[in-house]
């Protein structure tokens, strides 16, 4: 009877201890993390952790560690789910449609981080816009065919490893504007093309400066992504304020 009471008491207090046990989560500088129990620490060198999901023990150098937390209850937290981290051997890429922004009206873009497995840090971006406008002057009969090719490109830096992060960037947009025919600019009907004529004059080829600062949201794995950016353009020394909205797919 005494032995039975002793065994039941051990089980009872073990359950209490288990319900109040918190595991450690080690965040690495490459945005991944390990969960388990730290069983050994050698200051300034490394630590060892028993991982609860993989059921193994690994050694982690302190030079790779960003921070360590101890806030996850084994019973209440879903620590047995597979961590959502970027593959370490792949570049994070995103394709998106930008409305307004660096190309002025719209552009299709491709964005890629420059370091494998990193959601943050430096990245490259290139896009493409094409517009075609056909106008006719109802008073004189003059016609104008105008086509615009814009190629925005640049670099950016993402601050933060979470889904939502701050993005800052700079670059330029190459503009190729082609006019065919004549048009009476003093009459109505030419607002769209007149805008480009007023800004660029008679130039066929030109480059304008661009800047970006705003919010970037990308999933940990593949999926829908979007951006809100303040994207001023620098045209012939004049800063033109413009806001851009982007949505696309991160892969």
N, C-alpha and C positions, 0 to 999 in steps of 0.2 A: 504493500500500500504506500509506503514511504517512497519507494522507487518510482511508483506511478505518478505520485504528486510531484516529485522532482522533475521527471520527464515533461509533464504537462507545464510546469512552471518555466522550464527552459524554452519550450516551444512558444509559450505566451510572450515572454520577454524578447525572444528572437523576432517574433512578428512585429512587436512594438519598435524594436531597433530598426528593422527593415523598413517600416513605414516612415521612419523619420530620417532614413539615410539619404544623403544627397550625393550625387556623383559629380565628378569634375568634368568640365568641358575645356579643352585646350584649343584655343584659336590660333591657327598658323598665319603667317604673313601672306600666304598665297590664297587666302580666303577659305581654306578647308578647316576642319576641326576634328578632334578625337574626343570620344566620351568614354568614361570608365572611372577606375580608381587609381590614383597615383600611389605607387608602392615604393618609389625610391626617388630621391632628389639629390643631385650633386650640384651645389651652387656654382653658377657661371658656366657649367658644363652641359649637363643633360638631366632628364628625368625619365622614369619608366612608368607606363600606365597600362593597367589591365583593361582592355576594351570590352564593354559589355555585349556589344553586338557581334563582333568578330570572334570573341572569346580567345584572344591572344594577348601577348605582351609585347609592346614596342618601346624603343628608346627614341626620345625626341630631343635634339640639341636645343639649348636655350636660344641660340641665334635664330632659330626658325619660329619661335613663339611670339605671338602678338600679345595675348592676354590669357588668363586662366580664371574661370568662374566656377562657382559651386552653388548653383541655384536650381538644380533639376532633381525633383523627387522621382525615385525609381517607379513608384506606383502611379503617379499622376501624370508624369510627362511622357510623351511619345518618343522616348529615346531609342526605341527599337526600330524606328523608321530609318530607311536609308538616307543619309545626309544628302542635301541638295547642294552639290558643289560643282564647280566647273572642271571638266576634264583637264588634267595638268599638261597633257601633250597636244592640246588643240588651241588654236586662236579663237577668241570670242568674236563673232561676226554678226552684223545686223544689216538687213536691207529694209529701206523705208521710203515712203512718199512724204515729202515735205511740202506743205502749203505755205506760200509766201517765203519767208526766210531768205537764205543766201542767194537764191536765184531770182527773187523778186515776185514771182507768181507761183511757180510750182517746180519741183524737181524730183527725179528718182535717184536714190542715193545708196551707196554701199559704205559701211563703216566697219573697221577692224581694229582690235587692240594689237599693240606691237609686241606684247609678251604673252607666251603661251600660258593658258590657265589663269590669266589675270582679268578680273572684271573691271578693275580700276586702272589708273595709270594712263600712259600715252596711247593715242590712237590716230588713225588716218581716215579721211573721208573724201569721197569723190562722187559727183552727181552729174545729171544731165537734164536739160530742159530744151524743148523745141516748141516754138510758136509760129503759126502762119496766119497772116491777116491779109485779106483781099478787100480793098475799098474802092468805091466809085463816087466821084463828085457828081451829084444830080444836076448841078447847074452847068458845068462845063463839059461833062462827059469824060474828064480825065480819070485814069485808073491808076491804082497803086497796089503793087503786090510786095508785101514785106514779110521777111522770115527772120526769126531770131533764134540763135543757138547759144545756150548758156551752159557753161561747165563749172560748177562750184567745186572747189577742192581746198583742203587745209588739214591742219592738225588740231587735236583736242586733248584735254586731260580730264579724266573722271576721278572725282574725290569720293571715296567710299566703296565698300564691298557689298553693301546691301542692294536690294532691288531698286530702291530710290536713291539717286545720287546727284551731286552737283557736277555739271559739265561746263567747262570753259574752253573756248577754242578761237582760232584765228586762221585766216586764209585769204583766198581771193576767188573771184568769179570771172572767167574769160567770157567775153561777149563778142559774138559775130553777128552783125546786123546787116542785112542785105535789102536794098531797095531796087525795085524794077518799075519803070513808068514814072509818071508825073502826078502830082496831086495839089489842089488849091488848099493850102493849109489854113487860109483865112476863113474858109467856110466850115460849116458843121459836118459831123460825121466822122472825123478823123481823130477822136480823142485818144484811142488806144495807141495808134502809131505816133501821134503828135507827142505823146508823153516821152517815148524813146528818142524822138528827134530833138525835143527840148533838152533832154538830159545829155545825150551823146553828140548832138550836132550832126556833122557830116561824117563822123568817124565810122568806119566799117568794122574795125577790130579795136577792142579796148579791154582793159582789165580793171576791175573795181575791187577795193579791199573789203573784207568781211570780218565780223566778230560774232561770237556766240557766248551767251551765258544763260543758264537755265536749268531746268529739272529734267532728268533722264530716268526712265523706269524700264528695267529689263528683268525678265524672270531668271531664276538661277539656272534653269535648264532651257530647253527650246520653248518658244511661245511668243505671244503678242507683246510688243514693246511700243513705247511712245515717248515723245519729247515735247516740252514747252520751252521755247527759247526766245530771248530778246536778241535780235540779230541785226544790228545796225550795219548799213552799207556806207562805204566811203567813196563817193562819186565826185571826181574832179575837185577834191579837197573839201567837199561838203558832206557832213554826216547825215544820212537819211535813216531815221528810226523806223524799224519794222519788227514785227513779231512773227515768229514761225511756229507752226504746229506740225509734228511728224507722227506717223504711226506705221508700223511694219512688223517684221518678224525677226526674232533673235535666234540664231542657230550656231 
